[in-house]
Amino acid sequence: MRKYITYPMIALMVFSTGSLGMQTVSAQSASDFDQKIETKKSDQEAIEQKKSELTNEKQNTKEKLNENQEKQTEVNSKIDGINQDLSDTRDKIDAKEEKIAATNAQVDKLSGQVNDLNKQVAQLKDDIKELKDRIKKREKLLKDRLRSIQSNGGSMNYIEVLLGSKSFSDFISRASAVNTIMDQDKDIMETHKQEKQEVEDKQSEVKQKKQEAEQKKQEAEDKKASLKNQKQELKSLKSQLDDQVDEKESQLDELEDKQEQLEEHQISLNDKKDILRKQKEANQKAIEQAKRNKEQAKQRARQAATKSHSNTSSSGHSSSDSSHSDSDASGDSASQSSNGKFSSPVSARITSGYGNRGAEFHPGIDYGVTLGTPVKAAAAGVVISTHAEGDGTMRGYGNAVLISHSINGQSYTTLYAHMSSVSVSSGQSISRGRTVGASGNTGSSTGPHLHFEVHKGGWNGAKSNAVNPLNYVN
């Protein structure tokens, strides 16, 4: 692993080696800063490339959103059409039900009429039975008279009855009796004939009325069955329409869910683009700082060489006091972690490691700390961005900080999440161990802890280039 030369060591080497040492140290320092500048420039190019990719992805997402919106409009139009058909079908079902109700009333009425006719038939049958009984008795009476006439030698001799009168009054009586008998016989025969005809007529009437009532009732029953079939067909159609509505509404729900996901993705892309912009600003600041540090290193080397030359000329031997002039130089804040390792942001046990955690991937490690524990920067760098729980960015992370680092020619990004407070600001240069906030329980968190991520390169989403922090932390 490369060992960077600190500024106190520069002074010591200049004193030992003279102007040649100054040139060597100056060249080495310039090379280190040049390497950092080139790394940051490379990061800038990568950021521009990612920004271009995000722009294309945003355009694709926008097109998908528009396409999804058109599909929703189309599905809504189909749902409106189906709902109209459904409304028409319901109206038809209601009309059929009204007709069925009217037919039921008609069937009930006809059933009442049939019942009345059945009662009339029963009464007619009683009347017919009574008539038949009278006819039967009359026929018996007539048969008896015929037998009497037969036993008397054939026909009744009404003349003998009249001539057998003993007096005129007896004659009148006998004549009247004969007339009465003859009239009765005639009436009996007429009544007999009429009642027999009446029986036939009533039997015919009963039969006809019963047939008419049964026919009307059957017609009503057929109509009712037909209406029920039509109603069933309408219900089947309604069921199909209901299924179509359910299907279309399900499609609409899916499209709306997809729309929401696309909108969330669009917001996420906007967040990423904003973070890339801030990463670019942080990198540019780091480049400018590296250039300044490079010039400062050269100037300090020149000053040390001049002082060393002056001391050599005046005394002829080296002096260890020359080292103190640069002993407090801060150098490049982003290079203070030049050993290639990160320090732990908090001193606590790890409660959840990096990698798969059930059905989810955990892109960092969790430290079990109490609420309000100071959180330190794992390495020197520049704050890319800070995020508050309610600002709509970095959803799920709550209050969070992203810091850009450059270590041994490699860019890294560290993330500190779920904090209760943040104490740095975007674009701020910070040293290793600088407090960036306090641990908390914000965002998607089930208890106070610190979530810590390390990304090799710029931050482009939780899973894009996350690495196991334990492989980088001292």
Secondary structure as UniProt FT lines:
FT   HELIX           7..17
FT   HELIX           19..151
FT   TURN            152..153
FT   HELIX           158..163
FT   HELIX           168..315
FT   HELIX           320..326
FT   TURN            327..328
FT   HELIX           333..335
FT   TURN            336..339
FT   STRAND          350..352
FT   STRAND          355..357
FT   TURN            358..359
FT   STRAND          360..362
FT   STRAND          365..367
FT   TURN            371..372
FT   STRAND          374..376
FT   STRAND          381..387
FT   TURN            389..390
FT   TURN            395..396
FT   STRAND          399..407
FT   TURN            408..409
FT   STRAND          410..419
FT   STRAND          421..422
FT   TURN            426..427
FT   STRAND          429..430
FT   TURN            432..433
FT   STRAND          435..438
FT   STRAND          449..456
FT   TURN            462..464
FT   STRAND          466..467
FT   HELIX           469..471
//
